[in-house]
């Protein structure tokens, strides 16, 4: 059956349903998560082995890159970017 996926043995995180890293299977039929698949659906399902992996809804990547004004200002103060800009020490610095 097209559009049927079984994600097996992953560590599932689903805060809405209070699932906190339990090792379990997730079944998808026509783009929607379902509780289970019939035997015939399982025979034709695309099976993904998620052993040792994290499974979560919408979990494309667990980090992001932000470039807001405050972040950019903070980057200007990073000492590793100014090691070549040596300034003589003064009573103030």
MONOR-V534697 format. One record per residue. N is the residue number from 1. SS is DSSP state (H for helix, E for strand, - for the rest). PHI is phi in whole degrees, -180 to 180 (none if undefined). NEAR is the number of other C-alpha atoms within 8 Angstrom. Layout:
n/ss/phi/near
N/SS/PHI/NEAR
N/SS/PHI/NEAR
//
This chain:
n/ss/phi/near
1/-/none/6
2/-/-69/6
3/-/81/9
4/E/-114/15
5/E/-131/11
6/E/-121/13
7/E/-99/12
8/E/-107/12
9/E/65/11
10/E/-88/16
11/E/-88/14
12/E/-93/13
13/E/-121/12
14/E/-147/10
15/H/-57/7
16/H/-61/5
17/H/-108/5
18/-/57/6
19/E/-98/10
20/E/-121/8
21/E/85/8
22/E/-75/9
23/E/-79/8
24/E/-159/9
25/E/-104/9
26/E/-124/10
27/E/-117/13
28/E/-127/12
29/E/-126/11
30/-/52/7
31/-/83/7
32/E/-123/6
33/E/-72/8
34/E/-125/9
35/-/-66/6
36/-/-157/5
37/-/-118/9
38/-/-71/6
39/H/-60/6
40/H/-68/6
41/H/-66/10
42/H/-64/10
43/H/-63/6
44/H/-104/9
45/-/-77/12
46/E/-77/7
47/E/-104/8
48/E/-113/8
49/E/-85/8
50/-/-104/12
51/-/-55/8
52/-/78/7
53/-/-113/7
54/E/-92/10
55/E/-121/10
56/E/-151/8
57/-/-66/6
58/-/72/4
59/-/-81/7
60/-/-80/4
61/-/-152/5
62/-/-91/5
63/-/-141/4
64/-/-143/5
65/-/-112/4
66/-/-113/5
67/-/-132/6
68/-/-82/6
69/H/-60/6
70/H/-68/6
71/H/-65/9
72/H/-64/9
73/H/-64/8
74/H/-64/8
75/H/-65/7
76/H/-64/7
77/-/-97/7
78/-/-68/8
79/H/-63/6
80/H/-66/5
81/H/-89/8
82/-/-125/8
83/-/-66/7
84/-/-87/5
85/-/-97/5
86/-/-67/6
87/-/-122/4
88/-/-61/4
89/-/-67/6
90/-/-124/5
91/-/-58/4
92/-/-85/4
93/-/-101/4
//
